[in-house]
Amino acid sequence: MRVRSYIGLLVAVAAAVAASYWTHHNRSLFYEPFHVTSTSTIPLWIVLVLLFVAGLLPSATALLVQNLKRDLALRRERRAGREAESLRSSFRRAVDYQVDGQWHRSAQELEAVLKGQPDHFSALQRYGEALRHLGRADEALEVHRRALANYPHSVALLYGLADDYEARGDAEIARETRARVLRDYPGFGLAVLRRRRNQAMALRDWEEAVRQQEAIETLLREAGDGAALSAESGVARGLAYQRGVRLLELDRVEEAAARFEELLAKEPMFIPAAIMHGEAELLRGSEEAALADWRRGYESTGSPVFLQRIEDHLIESSEPVRAIETLRSIIAASKNDVLPRFFLGRLYYRLEMHDEALRMLDSVGERILASPTYHFLLARIHERRGEMRKAAESYLACVRQLGIDKAEYRCRSCRMRFADWRDRCESCGTWNSIELDFEEEKVSAAELGIREAPMWSASDESGEFPQVELKRS
């Protein structure tokens, strides 16, 4: 029990004892008549009780009313909090549905949000977008107009309005709306579009990214900004590549092949496009054309990715002899045969042909002495041959050079490492930048015969990440 409660209890007991004592000794006084009128009387104790109640009642009533008001306010606050959290949950669900392409369910959730918060900026913007995707362009237009009445300086809403007009078939009004953005908010409109494009790229929503990219190029073309338009060409090229990949996934092989051919005609060093063109040839049923594509790709770029793809395909096709012969013919035709010999030695290792693998790797040992991958393969071969001392020496050389067999590929733009080749770096979003990690292995790209290939990515300013050249160790 707390001290205050204890003292209060003592005071109450003392008061009760005192009241009992005084009542006992003044009983006759309490029953004295009290004249209400000249003819009617009541006992004095009743008068005292009435006076006590009359004095206590206003304070008690005020305290009760105050407590009731506070309780009602707390209940209203809790209910408003629950409703706000429910609206936030509905909005989050709506965003998730939009990411998944479930526009109808997203619109339902956003309707619930706007019923509770009619002026919610993001809900109005996304609700209009959902209606547009559902083919209700007129309703989308009305929603975005209502939002603009509350937020007249929102560039995002203006772009949404332009998209609504375009979806309704009013291309001229859409163009004028976008021109207004450029005129009234120079530079800011492009930043919004680039941010939306980059967000779509991060989500791998390539169709949305292409749509935003086209809007960016339209604005730049209308503004006559040729330098910025040229800077965006790399991103456009990368997105065109992704659309080609999507066409392959949809079994639209001819369209995909044509898109890759168009890309390669503009940029012969676009390695992912060359790889995927070979894949398209395979889907066409032309294995020879695919292999020829990949071989030409290696000859023009020097990229080992093509050697890896040729090797993997022939091994998967249960044609190891043909894989060996192909790599031998590439060695015979190459001016710089370090990489083809390395790959052939590794292929021998995969096929358990350890003597041949050792001879092939020894033939390039003087040129790539500092390669961890090279020493790892030597160690594995020596181990399989029972030469444990040599295996230990090679493992030690590998460890000293801080290399592992799976960290073979690296992004030339952001230096992120990968266990296998990718067509696009997931870290910085750059296409055509993943290469065999021989820089770490103290061998320059030029010494390996790898030619510098362009890279493209997206940024809010120029549309490209700067190229990072390989450093000579």
Secondary structure per residue as TSV (DSSP state, phi and psi in degrees):
chain	resnum	aa	ss	phi	psi
A	1	M	-	360.0	137.9
A	2	R	-	-73.1	158.5
A	3	V	H	-63.5	-42.4
A	4	R	H	-62.7	-42.3
A	5	S	H	-64.0	-39.6
A	6	Y	H	-65.1	-45.4
A	7	I	H	-64.1	-41.0
A	8	G	H	-60.6	-40.8
A	9	L	H	-64.3	-41.8
A	10	L	H	-62.3	-43.4
A	11	V	H	-62.6	-41.4
A	12	A	H	-63.7	-42.3
A	13	V	H	-63.5	-43.8
A	14	A	H	-62.5	-41.6
A	15	A	H	-63.9	-41.6
A	16	A	H	-63.5	-42.2
A	17	V	H	-63.5	-44.5
A	18	A	H	-63.0	-44.1
A	19	A	H	-62.8	-40.4
A	20	S	H	-64.2	-40.9
A	21	Y	H	-64.2	-48.4
A	22	W	H	-65.0	-37.4
A	23	T	H	-65.2	-41.3
A	24	H	H	-64.2	-42.5
A	25	H	H	-85.4	-8.8
A	26	N	T	-124.6	30.2
A	27	R	H	-62.4	-39.3
A	28	S	H	-65.8	-34.6
A	29	L	H	-66.2	-40.9
A	30	F	H	-64.6	-25.7
A	31	Y	T	-96.7	7.1
A	32	E	S	-63.5	142.0
A	33	P	E	-71.7	142.6
A	34	F	E	-117.3	118.1
A	35	H	E	-76.5	113.1
A	36	V	S	-82.1	-44.2
A	37	T	S	-131.0	-175.3
A	38	S	S	-68.5	-19.7
A	39	T	S	-116.6	-18.9
A	40	S	-	-116.3	141.3
A	41	T	E	-133.6	158.6
A	42	I	E	-137.9	157.3
A	43	P	E	-61.6	149.2
A	44	L	H	-62.5	-33.2
A	45	W	H	-64.1	-31.8
A	46	I	H	-66.7	-38.9
A	47	V	H	-63.4	-41.6
A	48	L	H	-64.0	-41.2
A	49	V	H	-63.4	-43.0
A	50	L	H	-63.8	-39.8
A	51	L	H	-64.8	-38.1
A	52	F	H	-64.5	-44.7
A	53	V	H	-64.4	-42.4
A	54	A	H	-62.9	-33.6
A	55	G	H	-77.1	-32.4
A	56	L	H	-83.4	-31.7
A	57	L	H	-58.6	-46.8
A	58	P	H	-60.6	-44.0
A	59	S	H	-65.0	-42.3
A	60	A	H	-65.1	-39.8
A	61	T	H	-65.8	-43.2
A	62	A	H	-63.0	-41.2
A	63	L	H	-65.2	-40.5
A	64	L	H	-64.8	-43.5
A	65	V	H	-63.5	-41.6
A	66	Q	H	-62.3	-43.4
A	67	N	H	-64.7	-40.1
A	68	L	H	-63.3	-42.6
A	69	K	H	-62.4	-43.4
A	70	R	H	-63.5	-40.2
A	71	D	H	-65.7	-42.2
A	72	L	H	-65.6	-38.6
A	73	A	H	-64.2	-41.5
A	74	L	H	-63.7	-40.0
A	75	R	H	-65.4	-42.7
A	76	R	H	-63.2	-40.3
A	77	E	H	-64.2	-43.2
A	78	R	H	-64.4	-41.7
A	79	R	H	-64.4	-42.0
A	80	A	H	-64.2	-38.1
A	81	G	H	-63.3	-42.9
A	82	R	H	-63.7	-41.3
A	83	E	H	-66.4	-40.6
A	84	A	H	-64.3	-41.8
A	85	E	H	-65.9	-36.9
A	86	S	H	-63.8	-40.3
A	87	L	H	-67.1	-39.9
A	88	R	H	-63.0	-40.2
A	89	S	H	-64.6	-41.1
A	90	S	H	-62.5	-40.4
A	91	F	H	-66.0	-42.2
A	92	R	H	-62.3	-41.4
A	93	R	H	-62.8	-39.8
A	94	A	H	-61.7	-42.3
A	95	V	H	-63.2	-43.6
A	96	D	H	-62.0	-41.0
A	97	Y	H	-63.5	-38.6
A	98	Q	H	-65.1	-41.3
A	99	V	H	-60.8	-36.8
A	100	D	T	-81.8	-4.1
A	101	G	T	81.2	13.9
A	102	Q	-	-93.4	75.7
A	103	W	H	-68.5	-33.7
A	104	H	H	-65.1	-47.2
A	105	R	H	-67.8	-35.3
A	106	S	H	-61.8	-43.5
A	107	A	H	-61.6	-38.8
A	108	Q	H	-63.0	-44.7
A	109	E	H	-65.1	-41.0
A	110	L	H	-68.1	-32.6
A	111	E	H	-61.2	-40.2
A	112	A	H	-64.8	-39.6
A	113	V	H	-63.9	-46.5
A	114	L	H	-70.1	-22.9
A	115	K	H	-66.8	-36.9
A	116	G	H	-86.1	-32.9
A	117	Q	-	-133.9	83.8
A	118	P	T	-61.6	-22.4
A	119	D	T	-105.6	19.2
A	120	H	-	-66.1	114.1
A	121	F	H	-59.1	-56.6
A	122	S	H	-63.9	-35.5
A	123	A	H	-66.2	-42.3
A	124	L	H	-63.2	-43.9
A	125	Q	H	-61.8	-48.4
A	126	R	H	-73.2	-31.3
A	127	Y	H	-65.2	-42.9
A	128	G	H	-61.3	-40.2
A	129	E	H	-64.0	-42.1
A	130	A	H	-63.2	-43.3
A	131	L	H	-62.0	-39.4
A	132	R	H	-63.2	-41.8
A	133	H	H	-68.6	-24.4
A	134	L	T	-84.9	2.6
A	135	G	T	84.4	12.2
A	136	R	-	-104.5	64.8
A	137	A	H	-64.0	-37.4
A	138	D	H	-63.0	-43.1
A	139	E	H	-66.8	-39.4
A	140	A	H	-60.6	-41.2
A	141	L	H	-61.5	-42.8
A	142	E	H	-65.3	-40.1
A	143	V	H	-64.5	-45.0
A	144	H	H	-69.2	-32.8
A	145	R	H	-65.3	-41.6
A	146	R	H	-63.3	-39.7
A	147	A	H	-65.5	-40.5
A	148	L	H	-65.3	-27.5
A	149	A	H	-63.8	-32.7
A	150	N	H	-89.8	-30.4
A	151	Y	-	-128.9	73.1
A	152	P	T	-68.7	-15.1
A	153	H	T	-106.7	19.2
A	154	S	-	-84.3	116.1
A	155	V	H	-69.0	-37.5
A	156	A	H	-60.6	-40.8
A	157	L	H	-67.4	-36.9
A	158	L	H	-63.5	-41.6
A	159	Y	H	-64.8	-39.3
A	160	G	H	-61.8	-39.9
A	161	L	H	-62.8	-42.7
A	162	A	H	-61.3	-41.5
A	163	D	H	-64.1	-36.9
A	164	D	H	-63.1	-45.8
A	165	Y	H	-61.3	-40.9
A	166	E	H	-64.1	-42.3
A	167	A	H	-65.6	-29.4
A	168	R	H	-82.2	-9.3
A	169	G	T	99.6	4.7
A	170	D	-	-95.0	71.7
A	171	A	H	-63.9	-35.8
A	172	E	H	-66.3	-42.3
A	173	I	H	-66.5	-38.1
A	174	A	H	-60.9	-43.4
A	175	R	H	-64.0	-41.6
A	176	E	H	-64.9	-36.7
A	177	T	H	-65.3	-42.7
A	178	R	H	-67.1	-36.9
A	179	A	H	-63.7	-35.5
A	180	R	H	-63.0	-38.9
A	181	V	H	-61.6	-46.6
A	182	L	H	-63.4	-36.1
A	183	R	H	-74.7	-44.6
A	184	D	H	-85.9	-27.6
A	185	Y	S	-131.2	67.4
A	186	P	T	-60.1	129.0
A	187	G	T	86.4	-36.4
A	188	F	H	-71.4	-37.0
A	189	G	H	-61.9	-42.5
A	190	L	H	-64.2	-38.0
A	191	A	H	-62.0	-40.2
A	192	V	H	-64.0	-46.5
A	193	L	H	-62.5	-42.0
A	194	R	H	-65.1	-39.1
A	195	R	H	-64.6	-42.4
A	196	R	H	-66.2	-38.6
A	197	R	H	-62.8	-45.3
A	198	N	H	-65.6	-35.4
A	199	Q	H	-64.5	-42.2
A	200	A	H	-64.0	-38.7
A	201	M	H	-65.5	-39.2
A	202	A	H	-62.7	-33.5
A	203	L	T	-86.6	0.6
A	204	R	T	59.8	29.6
A	205	D	-	-91.3	81.4
A	206	W	H	-68.3	-33.0
A	207	E	H	-63.1	-44.3
A	208	E	H	-66.2	-39.5
A	209	A	H	-62.2	-40.9
A	210	V	H	-64.3	-41.1
A	211	R	H	-62.9	-43.4
A	212	Q	H	-66.9	-37.7
A	213	Q	H	-64.2	-41.0
A	214	E	H	-63.3	-37.9
A	215	A	H	-65.6	-39.9
A	216	I	H	-61.3	-47.4
A	217	E	H	-65.4	-36.3
A	218	T	H	-62.6	-45.2
A	219	L	H	-63.2	-43.7
A	220	L	H	-66.0	-38.5
A	221	R	H	-65.8	-42.5
A	222	E	H	-67.1	-30.6
A	223	A	H	-82.0	-10.1
A	224	G	T	72.2	24.8
A	225	D	-	-90.7	83.9
A	226	G	H	-66.5	-35.8
A	227	A	H	-64.7	-46.4
A	228	A	H	-66.9	-36.2
A	229	L	H	-64.5	-39.6
A	230	S	H	-65.3	-37.1
A	231	A	H	-65.9	-27.1
A	232	E	T	-81.2	-9.5
A	233	S	H	-63.7	-33.1
A	234	G	H	-64.4	-42.8
A	235	V	H	-65.5	-41.9
A	236	A	H	-59.7	-39.1
A	237	R	H	-64.7	-43.8
A	238	G	H	-63.4	-41.4
A	239	L	H	-68.3	-34.7
A	240	A	H	-63.5	-37.4
A	241	Y	H	-61.9	-44.7
A	242	Q	H	-63.5	-34.7
A	243	R	H	-67.0	-35.5
A	244	G	H	-64.2	-42.0
A	245	V	H	-60.8	-41.5
A	246	R	H	-63.7	-39.2
A	247	L	H	-62.4	-38.8
A	248	L	H	-62.5	-41.3
A	249	E	H	-63.1	-29.5
A	250	L	T	-89.5	8.1
A	251	D	T	64.5	24.7
A	252	R	-	-96.3	69.9
A	253	V	H	-65.3	-43.7
A	254	E	H	-62.2	-44.6
A	255	E	H	-64.2	-41.5
A	256	A	H	-63.1	-45.4
A	257	A	H	-61.1	-41.6
A	258	A	H	-62.9	-38.5
A	259	R	H	-67.1	-42.0
A	260	F	H	-66.4	-37.9
A	261	E	H	-63.4	-40.5
A	262	E	H	-63.3	-41.8
A	263	L	H	-64.1	-43.2
A	264	L	H	-69.3	-30.0
A	265	A	H	-65.4	-34.8
A	266	K	H	-82.2	-33.9
A	267	E	-	-143.1	91.5
A	268	P	T	-62.6	-19.2
A	269	M	T	-88.5	9.2
A	270	F	-	-78.7	90.5
A	271	I	H	-62.1	-47.7
A	272	P	H	-57.4	-38.2
A	273	A	H	-64.7	-38.4
A	274	A	H	-67.0	-40.7
A	275	I	H	-61.3	-46.7
A	276	M	H	-72.5	-26.2
A	277	H	H	-65.3	-38.3
A	278	G	H	-62.8	-38.8
A	279	E	H	-63.2	-39.0
A	280	A	H	-62.9	-40.2
A	281	E	H	-61.9	-37.7
A	282	L	H	-62.4	-42.6
A	283	L	H	-67.9	-26.0
A	284	R	H	-73.6	-14.1
A	285	G	T	93.1	14.0
A	286	S	-	-111.7	86.8
A	287	E	H	-66.2	-40.8
A	288	E	H	-60.9	-41.2
A	289	A	H	-65.4	-37.7
A	290	A	H	-64.2	-47.5
A	291	L	H	-63.1	-39.0
A	292	A	H	-64.3	-39.9
A	293	D	H	-58.6	-48.7
A	294	W	H	-67.9	-35.6
A	295	R	H	-68.4	-42.0
A	296	R	H	-62.3	-37.8
A	297	G	H	-60.7	-42.0
A	298	Y	H	-67.0	-42.6
A	299	E	H	-64.8	-32.3
A	300	S	H	-88.4	-25.3
A	301	T	H	-114.8	-25.0
A	302	G	-	74.3	10.4
A	303	S	-	-77.6	129.1
A	304	P	H	-70.3	-9.8
A	305	V	H	-57.7	-37.5
A	306	F	H	-67.2	-40.7
A	307	L	H	-61.5	-41.9
A	308	Q	H	-63.3	-41.5
A	309	R	H	-68.2	-40.4
A	310	I	H	-61.2	-47.3
A	311	E	H	-60.9	-48.2
A	312	D	H	-61.3	-43.2
A	313	H	H	-63.1	-45.8
A	314	L	H	-70.0	-34.0
A	315	I	H	-67.5	-43.2
A	316	E	H	-62.9	-29.9
A	317	S	T	-85.7	7.2
A	318	S	T	59.4	41.4
A	319	E	-	-124.9	62.8
A	320	P	H	-64.5	-35.0
A	321	V	H	-63.4	-41.6
A	322	R	H	-66.2	-34.9
A	323	A	H	-63.4	-42.7
A	324	I	H	-63.1	-46.2
A	325	E	H	-63.9	-38.7
A	326	T	H	-63.6	-46.2
A	327	L	H	-65.7	-35.8
A	328	R	H	-63.4	-41.4
A	329	S	H	-67.2	-33.6
A	330	I	H	-67.6	-39.4
A	331	I	H	-60.6	-44.2
A	332	A	H	-64.1	-31.1
A	333	A	H	-92.9	-7.4
A	334	S	-	-89.9	139.3
A	335	K	S	-74.4	-38.8
A	336	N	S	-115.3	105.9
A	337	D	-	-102.1	18.1
A	338	V	H	-60.8	-52.8
A	339	L	H	-66.0	-47.5
A	340	P	H	-58.1	-39.7
A	341	R	H	-66.4	-41.4
A	342	F	H	-60.0	-45.3
A	343	F	H	-67.1	-37.4
A	344	L	H	-66.3	-40.7
A	345	G	H	-61.7	-40.8
A	346	R	H	-68.5	-35.8
A	347	L	H	-62.9	-43.8
A	348	Y	H	-57.2	-40.3
A	349	Y	H	-63.4	-43.4
A	350	R	H	-61.0	-32.9
A	351	L	T	-90.0	9.3
A	352	E	T	63.0	25.3
A	353	M	-	-97.3	73.5
A	354	H	H	-68.3	-38.0
A	355	D	H	-64.5	-45.0
A	356	E	H	-65.4	-39.3
A	357	A	H	-62.4	-43.0
A	358	L	H	-64.5	-42.8
A	359	R	H	-63.0	-42.1
A	360	M	H	-67.8	-42.9
A	361	L	H	-69.7	-36.1
A	362	D	H	-62.4	-29.1
A	363	S	T	-69.2	-19.2
A	364	V	T	-115.2	7.1
A	365	G	T	-59.2	-37.9
A	366	E	T	-67.2	-23.1
A	367	R	T	-92.5	-21.2
A	368	I	S	-131.5	46.9
A	369	L	T	-60.7	-27.5
A	370	A	T	-94.7	16.1
A	371	S	-	-87.9	116.9
A	372	P	H	-60.5	-40.7
A	373	T	H	-62.3	-41.2
A	374	Y	H	-60.0	-47.6
A	375	H	H	-67.4	-32.7
A	376	F	H	-64.2	-45.4
A	377	L	H	-63.2	-41.6
A	378	L	H	-59.2	-43.7
A	379	A	H	-61.1	-43.2
A	380	R	H	-63.9	-40.1
A	381	I	H	-66.5	-46.3
A	382	H	H	-60.7	-38.0
A	383	E	H	-64.4	-43.6
A	384	R	H	-64.7	-31.2
A	385	R	T	-83.9	-0.9
A	386	G	T	81.6	11.4
A	387	E	-	-94.6	77.3
A	388	M	H	-67.4	-34.8
A	389	R	H	-64.5	-46.8
A	390	K	H	-65.3	-37.6
A	391	A	H	-61.6	-43.2
A	392	A	H	-63.6	-40.2
A	393	E	H	-63.2	-42.0
A	394	S	H	-68.6	-39.7
A	395	Y	H	-61.5	-41.6
A	396	L	H	-63.6	-41.4
A	397	A	H	-62.4	-38.3
A	398	C	H	-64.1	-45.9
A	399	V	H	-64.8	-41.5
A	400	R	H	-61.6	-31.3
A	401	Q	T	-89.5	4.8
A	402	L	T	58.3	40.0
A	403	G	-	-118.2	152.7
A	404	I	-	-130.7	156.2
A	405	D	T	-67.3	-21.6
A	406	K	T	-91.7	-17.7
A	407	A	-	-90.0	64.7
A	408	E	-	-95.3	-22.1
A	409	Y	E	-118.0	148.9
A	410	R	E	-146.0	143.7
A	411	C	E	-79.6	126.9
A	412	R	T	-72.5	-14.4
A	413	S	T	-92.3	-51.2
A	414	C	T	-112.6	-2.7
A	415	R	-	73.0	10.1
A	416	M	-	-65.0	138.9
A	417	R	E	-102.1	149.7
A	418	F	E	-135.7	153.7
A	419	A	S	-77.3	-24.4
A	420	D	S	-140.9	170.6
A	421	W	-	-74.1	143.7
A	422	R	-	-127.9	153.9
A	423	D	S	-83.4	-16.8
A	424	R	B	-147.8	134.8
A	425	C	-	-73.9	123.5
A	426	E	T	-76.8	-14.0
A	427	S	T	-81.9	-52.1
A	428	C	T	-108.5	-5.8
A	429	G	-	79.2	16.4
A	430	T	-	-89.8	133.2
A	431	W	B	-85.4	154.5
A	432	N	S	64.5	28.5
A	433	S	-	-117.2	-5.5
A	434	I	E	-88.2	123.6
A	435	E	E	-137.3	163.3
A	436	L	E	-59.5	133.7
A	437	D	-	-83.4	75.8
A	438	F	-	-97.2	-11.9
A	439	E	T	-64.7	-44.7
A	440	E	T	-59.1	-27.2
A	441	E	T	-91.0	18.9
A	442	K	T	66.2	25.2
A	443	V	-	-125.2	127.2
A	444	S	-	-74.9	157.3
A	445	A	H	-61.7	-39.6
A	446	A	H	-63.4	-37.9
A	447	E	H	-65.7	-25.8
A	448	L	H	-90.4	-4.4
A	449	G	T	83.3	15.3
A	450	I	-	-88.0	124.8
A	451	R	-	-88.4	147.2
A	452	E	-	-68.1	123.9
A	453	A	-	-108.6	146.8
A	454	P	-	-69.5	158.2
A	455	M	-	-129.2	151.7
A	456	W	B	-138.3	140.1
A	457	S	-	-152.2	-172.9
A	458	A	-	-119.6	140.6
A	459	S	-	-144.4	163.8
A	460	D	S	-69.3	-22.3
A	461	E	S	-95.8	-62.5
A	462	S	S	-105.7	-13.1
A	463	G	S	85.9	-1.4
A	464	E	S	-139.5	149.6
A	465	F	-	-89.0	145.1
A	466	P	-	-66.7	145.4
A	467	Q	-	-72.5	143.3
A	468	V	-	-113.9	114.2
A	469	E	-	-77.5	150.9
A	470	L	-	-69.1	136.2
A	471	K	-	-92.4	140.5
A	472	R	-	-82.4	125.5
A	473	S	-	-73.6	360.0
